[in-house]
Amino acid sequence: MNEHILRINQDRLSRPVSPFPPSPFSPFSTAKDMPTHWSGPLGAGETVLMIINPFDYPLTFQFTWREIPGFENSPASMFWFAEISVTGRVWRSGSRVGFSVNELPAHGSVVLVVWEAGRFAPTEHGSDFVEAYYN
């Protein structure tokens, strides 16, 4: 059981996640191999992001923070996140532009809690993209 996913489900704001299309500038905007994107607000001001691979084969992709509804015009120069997809492990990091995923397994998902720099963590210098490996 993933206690972090349960906390999102039982969040005090109690608002569901909603699907959203990728940005027109995303490599997925015209691709047939497009993962599904979902996001929603959390009670402490963060945003939950879920990307689901609906296919029978792994996907590799990049995602920018400003593709998330509500972050399109964010003045933040850095975004922090906690990747909570894997039971028993939380990966915390930050980047200026986004993240890339290598080999998200068939029917797998990535779940992140995302917030803008300065809101919950001190602003630090980071890379443009961070990379996650799921194979």
C-alpha positions in Angstrom: 0.0 0.0 0.0 1.3 3.5 -0.9 0.7 5.8 2.1 1.6 8.9 0.0 -1.1 8.1 -2.6 -3.6 7.5 0.3 -2.7 11.0 1.8 -3.5 12.6 -1.6 -6.8 10.7 -1.7 -7.7 11.8 1.8 -6.4 15.4 1.3 -8.4 18.0 3.3 -9.2 20.0 0.1 -10.9 16.9 -1.3 -10.8 18.0 -4.9 -10.5 15.4 -7.7 -7.8 15.4 -10.3 -8.8 16.3 -13.8 -7.4 15.2 -17.2 -5.6 17.9 -19.3 -4.1 17.8 -22.8 -0.4 18.2 -23.3 0.9 21.7 -24.3 0.8 22.4 -28.1 4.6 22.7 -27.8 5.0 19.2 -26.2 6.4 16.4 -28.3 3.1 14.6 -27.5 0.8 17.2 -29.0 0.7 15.3 -32.3 2.1 11.9 -31.3 0.0 8.8 -31.3 1.9 7.5 -28.2 0.6 10.1 -25.8 0.4 9.3 -22.1 -2.6 10.6 -20.2 -2.1 13.7 -18.0 -4.0 14.4 -14.8 -3.6 17.2 -12.2 -5.3 18.7 -9.2 -4.8 21.0 -6.2 -3.9 19.9 -2.7 -4.8 21.5 0.6 -1.4 22.8 1.4 -1.0 24.6 -1.9 0.8 22.0 -3.9 -0.4 20.3 -7.1 -0.6 16.6 -7.7 0.5 15.5 -11.2 -0.2 12.0 -12.6 1.0 10.8 -16.0 -0.2 7.4 -17.0 1.1 5.2 -19.8 -2.0 3.5 -21.3 0.0 1.4 -23.8 1.4 -2.2 -23.8 5.0 -0.9 -24.2 7.3 1.5 -22.3 7.3 5.3 -23.0 10.1 7.8 -22.7 9.1 11.4 -22.5 9.9 14.9 -21.2 7.4 17.1 -19.4 7.7 20.8 -18.5 6.2 22.3 -15.3 4.4 25.0 -17.2 2.3 22.4 -19.0 0.5 21.8 -15.6 -2.8 23.8 -15.3 -2.2 26.7 -13.0 1.6 26.9 -13.6 1.4 28.2 -17.2 2.2 31.8 -16.2 4.1 31.0 -13.0 6.8 33.5 -12.1 8.8 30.7 -10.3 12.3 30.1 -11.6 12.4 26.7 -9.9 9.9 24.0 -9.2 10.2 21.4 -6.5 8.6 18.0 -6.4 8.3 14.7 -4.5 7.9 11.7 -6.8 5.7 9.3 -4.8 4.9 6.6 -7.4 7.0 3.9 -5.9 5.8 2.3 -2.6 8.2 2.9 0.3 10.4 5.5 -1.6 10.0 9.2 -2.1 12.4 11.1 -4.5 12.6 14.8 -3.8 14.3 17.1 -6.3 13.8 20.3 -8.2 14.4 21.8 -11.7 13.8 24.9 -13.6 12.1 23.5 -16.7 10.8 20.0 -16.1 11.6 16.3 -15.9 12.2 13.4 -18.3 11.2 9.8 -17.8 13.0 7.0 -19.4 11.1 3.7 -20.0 8.0 4.3 -18.0 6.6 0.7 -18.0 3.6 -0.4 -19.9 0.5 0.7 -17.9 2.8 2.4 -15.4 2.3 5.8 -13.9 4.3 8.7 -12.5 2.8 10.6 -9.5 4.4 13.8 -8.4 3.5 16.4 -5.8 4.8 19.7 -7.3 5.2 23.2 -5.8 6.8 26.5 -6.9 10.2 27.5 -5.4 9.9 29.7 -2.4 6.6 28.3 -1.2 7.7 25.3 0.8 11.5 25.0 0.3 14.4 27.4 0.0 15.2 28.5 -3.5 18.3 26.8 -4.8 20.0 26.5 -8.1 19.2 23.3 -10.0 19.3 21.9 -13.5 16.8 22.5 -16.3 15.6 18.9 -16.3 15.9 16.0 -13.9 15.7 12.5 -15.1 13.9 9.4 -13.7 14.6 5.8 -14.8 11.8 3.3 -14.3 13.1 0.2 -16.1 
